[in-house]
Amino acid sequence: MDRESLIALVSNNPKIDREQAERVVDKIEQGRDEVLRKMNKIEAELKEKTEKAKRESMRQIEAARKAAAAAWWVFLAAIVSGGASAPGNPGSYYLIINEHAIHFPDPIRCRINRQEKNE
């Protein structure tokens, strides 16, 4: 309802004149405005909390993804280390740096192989 309709409705009472009706409508409008202001404040707070929860869940998801990736690298490192210590490959070494495995053959066997080639 618009302001004039409210004033007409309140002033229909024979005990209330137009001036009193306007004051009553003013109070009604002030109450309405206060309720709207509080609703907007609550809505803004709720939106901020929702965004904060979304950011936190994304951070946790990213941390879980990194942990899963790290677990795979540990698993692969264990496989590579197991292969390096296998009896069919004695004297080979693997160095793991920043998630990359580097193969180093036995230096003594390499020196012997070079000497055999030179003879």
Backbone hydrogen bonds, N-H to C=O, Kabsch-Sander energy under -0.5 kcal/mol:
donor,donor_aa,acceptor,acceptor_aa,energy
6,L,2,D,-1.8
7,I,3,R,-2.5
8,A,4,E,-2.5
9,L,5,S,-2.2
10,V,6,L,-2.7
11,S,7,I,-2.8
12,N,8,A,-0.5
12,N,9,L,-0.7
13,N,10,V,-1.3
16,I,13,N,-1.8
17,D,15,K,-0.5
21,A,17,D,-2.2
22,E,18,R,-2.4
23,R,19,E,-1.9
24,V,20,Q,-2.5
25,V,21,A,-2.5
26,D,22,E,-2.5
27,K,23,R,-2.3
28,I,24,V,-2.3
29,E,25,V,-2.9
30,Q,26,D,-2.6
31,G,27,K,-2.5
32,R,28,I,-2.6
33,D,29,E,-2.8
34,E,30,Q,-2.4
35,V,31,G,-2.5
36,L,32,R,-2.5
37,R,33,D,-2.4
38,K,34,E,-2.5
39,M,35,V,-2.5
40,N,36,L,-2.5
41,K,37,R,-2.2
42,I,38,K,-2.7
43,E,39,M,-2.6
44,A,40,N,-2.4
45,E,41,K,-2.5
46,L,42,I,-2.7
47,K,43,E,-2.4
48,E,44,A,-2.3
49,K,45,E,-2.5
50,T,46,L,-2.4
51,E,47,K,-2.4
52,K,48,E,-2.4
53,A,49,K,-2.5
54,K,50,T,-2.3
55,R,51,E,-2.6
56,E,52,K,-2.4
57,S,53,A,-2.5
58,M,54,K,-2.3
59,R,55,R,-2.1
60,Q,56,E,-2.3
61,I,57,S,-2.4
62,E,58,M,-2.4
63,A,59,R,-2.2
64,A,60,Q,-2.3
65,R,61,I,-2.4
66,K,62,E,-2.4
67,A,63,A,-2.2
68,A,64,A,-2.3
69,A,65,R,-2.3
70,A,66,K,-2.6
71,A,67,A,-2.2
72,W,68,A,-1.9
73,W,69,A,-2.0
74,V,70,A,-2.3
75,F,71,A,-2.4
76,L,72,W,-2.9
77,A,73,W,-2.5
78,A,74,V,-2.1
79,I,75,F,-2.1
80,V,76,L,-2.8
81,S,77,A,-2.8
82,G,78,A,-2.4
83,G,79,I,-2.2
84,A,80,V,-2.0
85,S,81,S,-1.5
86,A,83,G,-0.8
89,N,86,A,-1.7
92,S,89,N,-1.2
93,Y,104,F,-3.4
95,L,102,I,-2.7
97,I,95,L,-0.6
97,I,100,H,-2.5
100,H,97,I,-1.6
102,I,95,L,-2.8
104,F,93,Y,-4.1
110,C,106,D,-1.9
111,R,107,P,-1.9
112,I,108,I,-2.3
113,N,109,R,-2.5
114,R,110,C,-2.1
115,Q,111,R,-2.1
116,E,112,I,-2.3
117,K,113,N,-1.7
118,N,114,R,-1.7
119,E,115,Q,-1.3
